[in-house]
Amino acid sequence: MPTEILMPALSPTMEEGTLAKWLVKEGDTVSSGDLLAEIETDKATMEFEAVDEGTIGKILIPEGTEGVKVNTAIAVLLEDGESADDIAATSAKAPDAAPAAAGNEAAAPAAPEAPAPAPAAPAKADGGRIFASPLARRIAAQKGLDLAQIAGSGPHGRIVKADVESATAAPTTAPAPAAATAPAAAAPAGPSADAVAKMYETREYEEIKLDGMRKTIAARLSEAKQTIPHFYLRRDIKLDALLKFRSQLNKQLEGRGVKLSVNDFIIKAVANALQQVPECNAVWAGDRVLQLKPSDVAVAVAIEGGLFTPVLQDADTKSLSALSSEMKDLAGRARERKLAPHEYQGGTFAVSNLGMFGIDNFDAIVNPPHAGILAVGTGLKKPVVGDDGELTVATVMSVTMSVDHRVIDGALGAQLLQAIVDNLENPMVMLA
């Protein structure tokens, strides 16, 4: 019988998306792994692959449709010997099924009150067989993933490319049960949208529609400020030794086309500090704290209309030149919205640097579930008292570390910030 192709969940937090472009048309024959459409999430535009063989019998959702809920039927796939008449016959036998949206109009309820078909358990059937697309199997093998530990978001629980791209290798110990999903944050107090518009009805203005990314940023940061008990630690860091060392390294690396930035050193300093104070290398998981072994550092990257925080995994084990190259690649693809979910999810600690914009200092908001974020200002020439008690001039950078008090207490946070300062003021130590 005809099979519905459902709107996929391309990231763990995705609830709806925009069907940006169809890559097939009605009547096309497709095989497992073929690309069907481009789906725009709140963060990126990603390709959606077929998980079954057949013919595209009917496209239910036109390209360009926004707000398509996950698990909504977007097309119908026909098997050999089936025709469009079979689609009508199937619909006639299921009068309670929700009709698919034909445009920007909201669809009727797409399912009964039962949970959406995205199983938490491994996708198995017929005595333990795991259903996964060939591409998903190849990616899983490359990443060392156990398909039995991955929930499939494709039709009938089938594991697809997006599922393995967003998954991480299973720990050697039994994984802890997932923390209960936090309830949605209450709408912030304040005047309604209509009330605000009425205030300015006599003034000329342009109404700018919120896209998915801006909505997500607003919701997540509002939730963060409302639910995370922030505290702030501030330090000034003398950069003269680092700037001199960086200049020497860049001269030596010039032939390889590598140019290290101050931000590369900051990322490395944070990664090493998380190893030196491992209690801070942790995340808040609702009813527990997860303390990670590797240093996975997220770095804020400004893009048009929002920001990404791509994650540099195992940053403590990588050289400065490797970190620099990886950061340039991630930042470039972030600006094009071409990052896969696993490249901007995760991490335990973040770095946000506005020094290149001339900002002296600022306080950043912790990005859950991270335990903290380092806000970095610009380096300025300032008078300082040297070790010999004499007044001198040094390049000084101001930083503020925002910390989640549920994970890190004040004294422990001070140790972490001291380790970051020591690494940056003695940069050669980071290479030891």
C-alpha positions as CSV (number, residue, x, y, z in Angstrom):
1,M,0.0,0.0,0.0
2,P,1.2,3.6,-0.5
3,T,3.6,4.9,2.2
4,E,3.5,8.4,3.6
5,I,6.7,10.3,3.6
6,L,6.8,12.3,6.9
7,M,8.4,15.6,7.8
8,P,11.6,14.4,9.5
9,A,13.1,15.6,12.8
10,L,16.5,16.7,11.7
11,S,17.7,17.6,15.2
12,P,16.6,16.5,18.7
13,T,14.9,19.9,19.3
14,M,13.2,20.3,16.0
15,E,9.4,20.6,16.2
16,E,8.6,22.2,12.8
17,G,10.5,23.4,9.7
18,T,10.2,24.9,6.3
19,L,10.0,22.7,3.2
20,A,12.4,24.8,1.3
21,K,12.7,22.9,-1.9
22,W,11.6,19.6,-3.5
23,L,14.5,17.8,-5.3
24,V,12.0,15.3,-6.9
25,K,8.7,15.6,-8.7
26,E,5.6,13.5,-8.9
27,G,6.3,10.4,-11.0
28,D,10.0,10.2,-10.2
29,T,11.4,6.9,-9.1
30,V,13.6,7.0,-6.0
31,S,15.8,4.6,-4.1
32,S,16.9,4.4,-0.5
33,G,19.5,7.2,0.1
34,D,18.3,9.4,-2.8
35,L,17.8,13.1,-1.9
36,L,14.1,14.1,-1.7
37,A,14.0,17.7,-0.4
38,E,15.8,20.5,1.4
39,I,14.4,21.2,4.8
40,E,15.1,24.5,6.6
41,T,15.2,24.2,10.4
42,D,15.8,27.0,12.9
43,K,19.5,26.6,12.4
44,A,20.3,25.2,9.0
45,T,19.1,24.0,5.6
46,M,19.6,20.2,5.4
47,E,18.9,17.6,2.7
48,F,16.3,14.9,3.4
49,E,16.9,11.5,2.0
50,A,14.6,8.6,1.0
51,V,14.5,5.6,3.2
52,D,12.4,3.3,0.9
53,E,12.3,2.6,-2.8
54,G,9.3,3.5,-5.0
55,T,7.7,6.3,-7.1
56,I,6.7,9.7,-5.8
57,G,2.9,9.4,-6.2
58,K,1.8,12.7,-4.7
59,I,3.5,15.8,-3.2
60,L,1.3,16.9,-0.3
61,I,3.2,19.9,0.9
62,P,4.4,22.5,-1.7
63,E,8.0,23.8,-1.5
64,G,8.3,27.1,0.4
65,T,5.7,26.0,3.0
66,E,6.7,27.2,6.5
67,G,5.8,25.8,9.9
68,V,5.4,22.1,8.8
69,K,5.2,20.1,12.0
70,V,7.5,17.1,12.4
71,N,5.8,13.8,11.4
72,T,3.3,15.6,9.1
73,A,2.8,13.7,5.8
74,I,4.6,15.7,3.1
75,A,4.4,13.2,0.2
76,V,3.2,9.7,-0.7
77,L,5.5,7.0,-2.0
78,L,4.0,4.3,-4.3
79,E,5.4,0.7,-4.6
80,D,5.7,-1.2,-7.8
81,G,2.3,-1.7,-9.4
82,E,0.6,1.0,-7.4
83,S,-1.0,4.1,-8.9
84,A,-2.6,7.4,-7.8
85,D,-5.9,5.4,-7.5
86,D,-4.4,3.5,-4.6
87,I,-3.7,6.8,-2.8
88,A,-7.4,7.7,-3.0
89,A,-8.4,4.2,-1.9
90,T,-6.1,4.3,1.1
91,S,-7.5,7.7,2.1
92,A,-11.0,6.5,1.8
93,K,-10.3,3.6,4.2
94,A,-8.9,6.0,6.8
95,P,-11.5,8.7,7.3
96,D,-10.0,9.6,10.7
97,A,-6.6,10.4,9.3
98,A,-5.7,14.0,9.2
99,P,-5.6,15.6,5.7
100,A,-2.1,16.9,4.7
101,A,-1.7,20.6,4.5
102,A,-1.8,21.9,0.9
103,G,-0.1,25.2,1.6
104,N,0.4,27.6,4.4
105,E,-2.9,26.7,6.0
106,A,-2.6,24.7,9.2
107,A,-3.3,21.0,8.8
108,A,-5.9,19.2,10.9
109,P,-4.5,17.1,13.8
110,A,-2.0,14.7,12.1
111,A,-2.3,12.0,14.7
112,P,-4.4,10.9,17.7
113,E,-3.3,11.6,21.2
114,A,-0.7,8.9,21.1
115,P,3.0,10.0,21.0
116,A,4.5,10.8,17.6
117,P,6.2,7.8,16.0
118,A,9.8,8.7,17.0
119,P,10.6,5.8,19.3
120,A,13.0,6.2,22.2
121,A,14.0,2.5,21.9
122,P,16.1,1.1,19.1
123,A,14.2,0.8,15.8
124,K,13.7,-3.0,15.6
125,A,11.2,-5.4,14.2
126,D,11.0,-9.1,13.3
127,G,13.1,-10.5,16.0
128,G,15.5,-7.7,16.5
129,R,16.2,-6.5,12.9
130,I,17.3,-2.9,12.8
131,F,15.9,-0.8,10.0
132,A,18.3,1.9,8.7
133,S,19.1,3.5,5.3
134,P,22.4,2.5,3.7
135,L,23.8,6.0,4.1
136,A,22.9,6.0,7.8
137,R,24.7,2.7,8.2
138,R,27.8,4.0,6.5
139,I,27.9,7.1,8.7
140,A,27.3,5.0,11.8
141,A,30.2,2.8,10.9
142,Q,32.5,5.8,10.4
143,K,31.5,7.3,13.7
144,G,31.7,4.0,15.6
145,L,28.0,4.1,16.5
146,D,25.8,1.2,17.6
147,L,22.6,1.4,15.5
148,A,20.8,-0.4,18.3
149,Q,21.2,2.6,20.5
150,I,19.8,5.1,18.0
151,A,16.2,6.1,17.7
152,G,14.9,6.4,14.2
153,S,12.9,9.4,13.0
154,G,12.1,8.0,9.6
155,P,8.9,6.2,8.6
156,H,8.1,3.3,10.9
157,G,11.1,4.2,13.1
158,R,13.6,3.7,10.4
159,I,17.1,5.2,11.1
160,V,18.1,7.9,8.6
161,K,21.1,10.1,8.0
162,A,20.0,12.9,10.4
163,D,19.7,10.4,13.2
164,V,23.3,9.2,13.1
165,E,24.7,12.7,12.3
166,S,23.2,14.0,15.6
167,A,24.1,10.9,17.6
168,T,27.3,10.4,19.6
169,A,29.1,7.1,20.4
170,A,27.5,5.2,23.3
171,P,29.4,5.3,26.6
172,T,31.0,2.1,27.9
173,T,28.8,2.3,30.9
174,A,25.0,2.0,30.8
175,P,23.6,5.4,29.8
176,A,21.5,7.2,32.4
177,P,17.9,7.6,31.5
178,A,17.1,10.8,29.7
179,A,16.1,13.7,31.9
180,A,12.5,14.7,31.8
181,T,11.8,17.5,29.3
182,A,11.5,20.8,31.1
183,P,8.2,22.5,30.7
184,A,8.0,25.3,28.2
185,A,9.0,28.6,29.8
186,A,6.1,30.9,30.5
187,A,5.7,33.9,28.2
188,P,7.5,36.9,29.7
189,A,5.4,39.5,31.4
190,G,4.8,42.6,29.3
191,P,2.3,44.2,26.9
192,S,0.9,42.1,24.1
193,A,2.0,42.4,20.5
194,D,-1.2,44.2,19.7
195,A,-0.8,46.6,22.6
196,V,2.8,47.4,21.5
197,A,1.7,48.0,17.9
198,K,-1.0,50.3,19.1
199,M,1.6,52.5,21.0
200,Y,3.3,53.2,17.7
201,E,0.3,53.3,15.3
202,T,0.9,57.0,14.6
203,R,4.6,56.4,13.9
204,E,6.1,55.0,10.7
205,Y,7.7,51.6,11.1
206,E,8.5,48.3,9.3
207,E,7.2,45.1,10.7
208,I,9.9,42.4,10.5
209,K,8.7,38.8,10.7
210,L,10.6,36.5,13.0
211,D,12.3,33.6,11.3
212,G,12.8,30.2,13.0
213,M,16.3,31.1,14.2
214,R,15.3,34.4,15.9
215,K,12.3,32.6,17.6
216,T,14.6,29.9,18.9
217,I,17.2,32.4,20.2
218,A,14.5,34.4,21.9
219,A,12.9,31.4,23.6
220,R,16.2,29.7,24.6
221,L,17.8,32.9,26.1
222,S,14.6,33.9,27.8
223,E,14.5,30.5,29.4
224,A,18.2,30.6,30.3
225,K,17.9,33.9,32.1
226,Q,14.7,32.8,33.9
227,T,15.9,29.3,35.0
228,I,19.7,29.4,35.3
229,P,21.1,31.0,38.5
230,H,23.9,33.0,36.9
231,F,26.8,34.5,38.7
232,Y,29.7,36.4,37.2
233,L,33.5,36.4,37.7
234,R,35.7,39.1,36.1
235,R,39.4,39.2,35.5
236,D,41.9,41.3,33.5
237,I,44.5,39.3,31.5
238,K,47.9,40.7,30.3
239,L,48.4,39.7,26.7
240,D,51.9,40.9,25.9
241,A,53.5,37.5,26.2
242,L,50.8,35.9,24.1
243,L,50.9,38.5,21.4
244,K,54.7,38.1,21.1
245,F,54.5,34.3,21.1
246,R,51.7,34.5,18.5
247,S,53.8,36.7,16.2
248,Q,56.7,34.2,16.4
249,L,54.4,31.2,15.6
250,N,52.7,33.0,12.7
251,K,56.1,33.7,11.1
252,Q,57.0,30.1,11.4
253,L,53.6,28.9,10.1
254,E,53.4,31.4,7.2
255,G,54.7,28.8,4.7
256,R,51.8,26.5,5.7
257,G,49.2,29.2,5.2
258,V,48.2,29.2,8.8
259,K,47.6,32.4,10.8
260,L,46.7,32.0,14.4
261,S,44.3,34.4,16.0
262,V,44.1,35.5,19.6
263,N,40.7,33.6,19.7
264,D,42.5,30.4,18.8
265,F,44.7,30.8,22.0
266,I,41.6,31.6,24.1
267,I,39.8,28.4,22.9
268,K,42.9,26.3,23.7
269,A,43.3,28.0,27.1
270,V,39.7,27.2,28.0
271,A,40.0,23.6,26.8
272,N,43.2,23.1,28.9
273,A,41.6,24.8,31.9
274,L,38.7,22.4,31.8
275,Q,41.2,19.5,32.1
276,Q,43.0,21.3,34.9
277,V,39.7,21.8,36.8
278,P,37.7,18.8,35.6
279,E,34.8,19.4,38.0
280,C,33.9,22.4,35.8
281,N,33.8,20.3,32.6
282,A,30.2,19.5,33.2
283,V,26.6,20.1,32.1
284,W,23.3,20.4,33.9
285,A,21.0,17.5,33.0
286,G,17.8,18.3,34.9
287,D,18.2,16.0,37.9
288,R,21.9,15.3,37.7
289,V,25.2,16.7,36.5
290,L,27.1,15.1,33.6
291,Q,30.9,15.5,34.0
292,L,32.6,15.0,30.7
293,K,36.1,13.7,30.0
294,P,37.0,15.5,26.8
295,S,37.1,19.3,26.5
296,D,34.4,20.2,23.9
297,V,34.4,24.0,23.6
298,A,31.6,25.9,21.9
299,V,32.4,29.2,20.2
300,A,29.8,31.9,19.3
301,V,29.8,32.9,15.6
302,A,27.7,35.8,14.5
303,I,25.7,35.3,11.3
304,E,23.1,37.4,9.6
305,G,19.9,37.3,11.7
306,G,21.4,35.3,14.6
307,L,24.3,33.2,15.8
308,F,25.6,29.7,15.9
309,T,27.8,28.1,18.5
310,P,29.8,25.4,16.7
311,V,31.6,22.9,19.0
312,L,35.3,22.1,18.8
313,Q,35.4,18.6,20.1
314,D,38.5,17.3,22.0
315,A,40.0,20.8,21.8
316,D,42.4,20.0,24.6
317,T,44.1,17.4,22.5
318,K,44.4,19.4,19.3
319,S,47.2,21.7,18.2
320,L,46.7,25.5,17.8
321,S,47.0,25.2,14.1
322,A,44.4,22.4,14.0
323,L,42.0,24.4,16.1
324,S,42.5,27.4,13.9
325,S,41.8,25.5,10.7
326,E,38.7,23.7,12.2
327,M,37.3,27.0,13.6
328,K,37.7,28.7,10.2
329,D,35.8,25.9,8.5
330,L,33.0,25.8,11.1
331,A,32.6,29.5,11.1
332,G,32.5,29.7,7.3
333,R,29.8,27.0,7.1
334,A,27.9,28.5,10.0
335,R,27.5,31.7,8.1
336,E,26.2,29.7,5.1
337,R,23.9,27.8,7.5
338,K,25.5,24.5,6.3
339,L,26.3,23.0,9.7
340,A,24.9,19.6,10.7
341,P,23.2,19.4,14.1
342,H,26.1,17.4,15.7
343,E,28.4,20.3,14.8
344,Y,26.6,22.9,16.9
345,Q,25.1,20.8,19.7
346,G,26.9,19.6,22.8
347,G,29.9,21.1,24.5
348,T,30.3,22.0,28.2
349,F,31.6,25.5,28.0
350,A,31.4,28.4,25.5
351,V,33.5,31.3,24.4
352,S,31.9,34.6,23.1
353,N,34.4,37.1,21.8
354,L,33.3,40.7,20.9
355,G,36.8,42.2,21.2
356,M,37.0,42.5,17.4
357,F,34.1,45.0,17.7
358,G,35.9,47.2,20.2
359,I,33.8,46.0,23.2
360,D,35.8,46.5,26.4
361,N,33.7,44.0,28.4
362,F,30.2,42.4,28.6
363,D,28.2,39.7,30.4
364,A,27.1,36.8,28.3
365,I,24.1,34.5,28.9
366,V,24.9,30.8,29.7
367,N,23.7,28.6,26.8
368,P,22.0,25.5,28.4
369,P,23.1,22.9,29.2
370,H,26.5,24.4,29.4
371,A,28.0,25.2,32.8
372,G,29.5,28.5,31.8
373,I,30.5,31.0,29.1
374,L,33.6,33.3,28.8
375,A,32.8,36.8,27.5
376,V,35.9,38.3,25.9
377,G,36.6,42.0,25.4
378,T,39.2,43.8,23.4
379,G,42.8,44.1,24.3
380,L,43.7,47.7,25.3
381,K,47.0,49.4,26.3
382,K,46.6,50.3,30.0
383,P,48.9,51.4,32.8
384,V,49.7,48.5,35.2
385,V,52.0,48.0,38.1
386,G,54.8,45.5,37.2
387,D,56.2,42.8,39.3
388,D,59.0,45.1,40.4
389,G,56.4,47.7,41.6
390,E,57.1,50.1,38.8
391,L,54.4,51.6,36.6
392,T,54.4,50.3,33.1
393,V,52.1,49.9,30.1
394,A,50.7,46.5,29.1
395,T,48.0,45.2,26.7
396,V,45.1,44.1,28.9
397,M,42.1,42.1,28.0
398,S,39.0,42.1,30.2
399,V,37.0,38.8,30.5
400,T,33.8,37.9,32.3
401,M,32.9,34.3,33.1
402,S,29.1,33.7,33.5
403,V,28.5,30.5,35.5
404,D,25.6,28.2,36.2
405,H,25.6,28.0,40.0
406,R,23.8,24.7,39.9
407,V,26.9,23.1,38.4
408,I,29.8,25.3,39.6
409,D,30.2,27.0,42.9
410,G,32.0,30.3,43.4
411,A,35.4,29.0,44.6
412,L,35.4,26.3,41.9
413,G,34.6,28.9,39.2
414,A,37.4,31.1,40.5
415,Q,39.9,28.1,40.1
416,L,38.7,27.6,36.5
417,L,39.1,31.3,35.6
418,Q,42.5,31.4,37.2
419,A,43.6,28.4,35.1
420,I,42.4,30.3,32.0
421,V,44.3,33.4,33.0
422,D,47.5,31.3,33.7
423,N,47.3,29.6,30.3
424,L,46.9,32.9,28.4
425,E,49.6,34.8,30.3
426,N,52.0,31.9,29.9
427,P,51.1,30.7,26.4
428,M,54.0,28.3,26.0
429,V,52.6,26.2,28.8
430,M,49.7,25.3,26.5
431,L,52.0,23.5,24.1
432,A,53.6,21.4,26.8
